[in-house]
Amino acid sequence: MLGIQVSSILGEVLISIVVASITATIIFTVKSSRNAYRRSRIHKKYPVGGDYISYYEDEMHGQISIVKAPLHLEQRGEKIKGRSKSIGPPDKGGDREYIFEGDILETGYISGVYHNASISDPEIGTFFMEPDPTMKNVYNGIWAGYDSINRKVVSGTYLWRKETKIDIGLISPDDDKDISFALATLGSSLGERYIEPSLLKKFVESRDGSIAIQASVQGEFAGVLLARVLSPPEVLAYHDLIREAGSSQQLCMHKVGLINSCAIRNNYRRQGIGTALTTEAIKRLSGLGCTAIMVISWGSDDSDSIRGILEAMNFKKIANIEKYWREDSIKRDYSCPKCGNPCNCTANIYINEL
C-alpha cells in the first residue's frame, strides 16, 4: 500500500512538473512572440538604420561651434548601434570617434548613450532625438556628457540628416503628375502665380535653351529647378543692372546661364536636394556652352534662401538689389510668401565663372 501511495504521489508530482513546464513554455513563447512582433512593428514603422550626416554643438576654445560628423546606424527591432567620426582638424572638434547605443521608443523618439571609441578617453554621455515633424529622415535633439578636452560636463543641440538616394532628371512634357507637383512646389515656395503654367510649360518643353529639372526620392517628387540660357540682349541688360548696383563683374564677356528658380518640398528640405539640382543645372548649362552661371536669390530681412548651397559650389555674390521684384509683382499680381504684394525682397545676385 505504501509503495502504491508513493508511486501515486510521484506521479502527481511529475504531472505537476510537466504541466508547469508546458505552462512556462507557453508563457515564454507568447511573451517572445509579442516582443518579436513589437520589435518588428517598430522596425517597420521607424526604419532608423542607415547613413547620416550629423551636426552637433561643441565648445572649442571657449566658443560654441558646429561640428559635422558622418554617422552610421544599424538597427535591430527597437535597438540601434552605431559609430560616428567627426570631420576636420582636432583643434576644431574633428577626428573624434564615438560609439552609440540606443532604443527607439513607441513614439519614434530615440534615447541612448555614447562613449569615445578610444578606451583611454573617458568621454561618455547621453542623447535624445525626435523625428522632425516637417522633414523626412531628419531628427533633432540634444546631447549631454563629459567632455574630456574641456574637463567638464557640457551639452548642445544635435541633428541627424539621413543620406538619401536622390534621382535627378528632366521633367517630361508628358508627365502631368510631375508638372503639377512642380507648379505647386514653386507656388508654395516662391509665391502663387510667380511661375505661371505657360512659363513652366516653356521650361519643360526645353524651348530657347530652357530646362526643367526634377528631383525625386524613392519615386516621390521632392524638388524642381528651372534654368535657361540668356540671350545676348538679356546678358547686356543684366550687365548694366549689376554695374548700376556697384559691381565690377564683366558679365557681357560670357555666355550666361541663369538658374531661374529652385524650390524644394517642405518635407524634403535639408537633405541635399538643392545641391543635387544645382549641380545638374550647372552641368546641363555648361553643356549648352555657358561660361558663367548666374543665380538671383530671393532674400528678405538679411536671410538668403540658397546662400549656403551657392557658396559651397564656388559662387560669389556680386550685387544685391533692393525691392528687385516690386514692380514685377505689381504688374503680374503675384504674392511673395514673405511680404505679400508688392514684394519688397532684396535680390542677391551670384555668379560662378566656369
C-alpha positions in Angstrom: 0.0 0.0 0.0 2.8 2.4 0.9 4.5 1.7 -2.4 1.3 2.5 -4.3 0.8 5.8 -2.4 4.5 6.9 -3.0 4.1 5.9 -6.7 0.8 7.9 -6.8 2.4 11.0 -5.2 5.4 10.8 -7.5 3.1 10.5 -10.5 1.2 13.6 -9.4 4.4 15.5 -8.8 5.6 14.5 -12.3 2.3 15.6 -13.8 2.5 19.0 -12.0 6.1 19.4 -13.2 5.1 18.6 -16.8 2.1 21.0 -16.6 4.2 23.7 -15.1 6.9 23.2 -17.8 4.3 23.4 -20.5 2.7 26.5 -19.0 6.0 28.2 -18.6 6.9 27.3 -22.2 3.6 28.7 -23.5 4.0 31.9 -21.5 7.6 32.3 -22.7 6.6 31.6 -26.3 3.7 34.1 -26.1 5.9 36.7 -24.5 8.7 36.1 -27.0 6.2 36.3 -29.9 4.8 39.6 -28.5 8.3 41.0 -28.1 9.2 39.8 -31.6 6.1 41.4 -33.1 6.7 44.6 -31.2 10.3 44.8 -32.4 9.2 44.0 -36.0 6.5 46.6 -35.8 8.8 49.3 -34.5 11.4 48.4 -37.1 8.9 48.7 -40.0 7.3 51.9 -38.6 10.6 53.6 -37.8 13.4 52.5 -40.2 16.1 54.4 -38.4 19.1 52.4 -39.6 21.3 53.8 -42.3 23.9 56.5 -43.1 23.5 60.0 -41.8 25.3 63.4 -41.7 25.1 64.6 -38.1 25.8 68.1 -36.8 26.3 68.9 -33.1 27.2 71.9 -31.0 30.6 71.7 -29.2 32.7 74.0 -27.2 36.1 74.9 -28.8 38.4 77.4 -27.2 35.6 78.9 -25.1 33.3 79.3 -28.1 30.4 77.2 -29.4 30.9 75.8 -32.9 29.1 73.3 -35.1 30.9 70.0 -35.8 30.0 67.8 -38.7 30.2 64.0 -38.4 29.1 61.1 -40.6 27.0 58.7 -38.6 26.3 55.0 -39.4 23.5 53.3 -37.5 22.5 49.6 -37.5 19.0 48.7 -36.4 17.5 45.5 -34.9 14.0 46.0 -33.9 13.9 48.9 -31.4 17.6 48.7 -30.8 20.2 50.8 -32.6 24.0 50.7 -32.5 26.3 53.0 -34.4 29.6 54.8 -34.9 30.4 58.4 -35.7 33.6 60.2 -36.6 33.8 64.0 -36.8 35.3 65.8 -39.8 38.1 68.4 -39.5 41.3 69.0 -37.6 41.4 68.0 -33.9 41.6 71.6 -32.7 38.2 72.3 -34.3 36.5 69.2 -33.0 37.5 66.8 -35.8 38.9 63.3 -35.8 36.9 62.2 -32.7 35.2 58.9 -32.9 32.2 57.8 -30.8 30.1 54.6 -30.3 26.4 54.8 -29.9 23.7 52.5 -28.4 20.0 53.4 -28.1 16.4 52.5 -28.1 13.6 53.6 -30.4 10.5 54.3 -28.4 6.9 53.6 -29.4 6.6 57.3 -30.3 9.5 57.2 -32.7 11.8 59.1 -30.2 15.3 57.8 -29.7 17.2 57.8 -26.5 20.6 56.3 -25.8 24.2 56.7 -24.7 27.5 57.3 -26.4 31.2 56.9 -25.4 34.5 57.7 -27.1 35.8 54.8 -29.2 39.2 55.1 -27.5 39.5 53.1 -24.3 41.8 55.7 -22.8 39.4 58.6 -23.4 36.7 58.9 -20.6 34.2 60.8 -22.7 30.7 59.5 -22.1 27.2 60.9 -22.3 23.6 60.5 -23.4 21.5 61.8 -26.3 17.8 62.2 -27.1 16.4 62.6 -30.6 12.9 63.2 -32.1 11.7 62.9 -35.7 11.4 66.3 -37.4 7.6 66.8 -37.9 8.1 68.7 -41.2 11.1 66.8 -42.9 11.5 63.2 -43.6 14.6 61.3 -42.4 15.7 64.2 -40.1 16.0 64.0 -36.3 16.5 66.9 -33.9 17.6 66.6 -30.4 20.2 67.2 -27.6 23.2 65.6 -26.2 24.9 65.9 -22.8 28.0 64.3 -21.3 31.5 64.6 -20.0 34.0 66.5 -22.3 37.5 65.1 -21.7 39.1 68.0 -23.5 37.4 70.8 -21.5 37.2 68.5 -18.5 33.6 69.3 -17.6 30.0 68.3 -18.3 28.7 70.0 -21.4 25.6 69.8 -23.7 24.3 71.1 -27.0 21.9 70.6 -29.9 22.1 67.6 -32.1 20.8 67.0 -35.7 20.8 63.8 -37.8 20.1 64.1 -41.5 19.8 60.7 -43.4 21.7 60.5 -46.6 19.0 59.7 -49.2 19.4 58.5 -52.8 18.3 61.3 -55.0 17.2 60.7 -58.6 17.7 63.7 -60.9 16.3 64.1 -64.4 14.4 66.4 -66.8 10.6 66.8 -66.3 8.9 65.1 -69.2 6.3 67.2 -71.2 4.0 64.1 -71.0 4.3 63.7 -67.2 1.2 65.7 -65.9 1.8 64.5 -62.4 5.3 65.9 -62.1 4.3 69.1 -63.9 1.5 69.5 -61.3 3.9 68.8 -58.4 6.4 71.3 -59.9 3.9 74.1 -60.2 2.6 73.5 -56.7 6.1 73.4 -55.2 7.2 76.6 -57.0 4.0 78.3 -55.9 4.3 77.5 -52.2 8.0 78.4 -52.1 8.2 81.5 -54.3 4.6 82.8 -54.3 1.4 81.9 -56.1 1.4 82.9 -59.8 5.1 83.7 -59.8 5.6 80.8 -62.2 2.6 80.6 -64.5 1.6 77.3 -66.1 2.5 78.7 -69.5 6.0 79.7 -68.4 6.6 76.3 -66.7 5.5 74.7 -70.0 8.2 76.6 -71.9 10.9 75.2 -69.5 9.5 71.7 -69.6 9.5 71.7 -73.4 13.1 72.9 -73.4 12.4 75.9 -75.6 15.1 78.5 -76.3 17.7 76.8 -74.1 15.3 76.4 -71.1 15.4 73.3 -68.9 13.2 72.0 -66.1 14.9 69.6 -63.7 13.2 67.5 -61.1 14.4 65.6 -58.1 12.7 62.5 -56.6 13.4 60.3 -53.6 12.1 56.7 -53.7 9.8 57.7 -56.5 8.3 60.7 -54.8 8.6 64.2 -56.2 10.9 66.2 -54.0 12.0 69.4 -55.8 12.3 71.4 -59.0 14.8 73.7 -60.7 14.2 75.9 -63.7 17.2 77.3 -65.7 17.8 78.8 -69.1 20.5 80.3 -71.4 20.2 84.1 -71.5 20.1 85.8 -74.9 22.8 88.4 -75.7 20.4 91.3 -75.1 19.4 89.8 -71.8 23.1 89.5 -70.8 23.7 93.1 -71.6 20.7 94.2 -69.6 21.9 92.2 -66.5 25.4 93.5 -67.1 24.1 97.1 -66.9 21.9 96.2 -63.9 24.7 94.8 -61.7 27.1 97.7 -62.8 24.5 100.2 -61.5 24.4 98.2 -58.3 28.2 98.8 -57.9 29.6 95.5 -59.3 32.7 95.4 -61.5 31.7 92.0 -62.9 32.1 91.8 -66.7 29.0 89.8 -67.3 29.0 90.8 -71.0 32.1 88.7 -71.6 30.3 85.5 -71.0 27.6 83.3 -72.4 25.4 83.2 -69.3 23.2 80.5 -68.0 20.6 81.7 -65.4 19.2 79.4 -62.7 15.7 81.0 -62.7 14.0 79.2 -59.8 14.6 76.4 -57.3 12.0 75.0 -54.9 12.1 72.0 -52.6 9.0 70.4 -51.0 8.9 71.2 -47.3 9.4 67.6 -46.0 12.5 67.1 -48.2 14.5 70.2 -47.2 17.9 70.0 -45.7 18.6 66.7 -47.4 21.0 67.8 -50.2 18.3 68.1 -52.8 19.0 71.7 -53.6 22.7 70.9 -54.1 21.9 68.0 -56.4 19.5 70.1 -58.5 22.0 73.0 -58.8 24.9 70.6 -59.7 22.8 69.1 -62.5 21.8 72.6 -63.8 25.4 73.7 -63.9 26.3 70.5 -65.9 23.5 71.0 -68.4 24.0 74.7 -68.9 27.8 74.1 -69.3 26.9 71.5 -72.0 24.9 74.2 -73.8 28.1 76.4 -74.0 27.6 78.6 -71.0 30.8 80.0 -69.5 29.2 81.6 -66.4 26.2 80.7 -64.3 24.1 83.4 -62.6 21.7 83.0 -59.7 19.3 85.6 -58.4 18.5 84.6 -54.9 15.3 85.7 -53.1 16.3 87.2 -49.8 14.4 89.2 -47.1 15.4 90.6 -43.7 19.0 89.5 -44.3 18.0 85.9 -44.9 19.2 84.2 -48.1 17.3 81.1 -49.3 20.2 79.5 -51.1 23.4 81.2 -49.9 24.9 78.1 -48.2 24.5 75.9 -51.3 25.9 78.5 -53.7 29.0 79.4 -51.6 29.8 75.7 -51.2 29.7 75.5 -55.0 32.1 78.4 -55.6 29.5 81.0 -56.4 30.3 84.5 -55.3 27.9 87.3 -54.6 28.4 90.2 -56.9 25.5 92.5 -56.1 22.3 93.0 -54.1 19.4 95.0 -55.4 16.6 96.2 -53.0 13.0 95.7 -54.0 14.0 93.9 -57.1 10.6 92.2 -57.7 8.4 95.1 -56.5 7.3 96.4 -60.0 7.1 92.9 -61.4 4.9 91.6 -58.6 2.5 94.5 -59.0 2.4 94.1 -62.8 1.9 90.3 -62.7 -0.1 90.3 -59.5 1.8 87.5 -57.6 2.3 87.4 -53.8 5.6 86.9 -52.1 5.5 84.2 -49.4 7.4 86.6 -47.1 5.9 90.1 -47.7 2.8 89.6 -49.9 2.1 92.0 -52.7 4.0 94.1 -53.5 7.2 92.1 -53.0 9.9 94.2 -51.3 12.5 91.4 -51.1 16.2 92.1 -51.9 17.7 90.2 -54.8 21.2 88.8 -54.1 23.0 88.1 -57.4 25.6 85.3 -57.5 28.0 84.3 -60.3 30.1 81.2 -61.0 32.6 81.6 -63.8 33.2 78.1 -65.3 
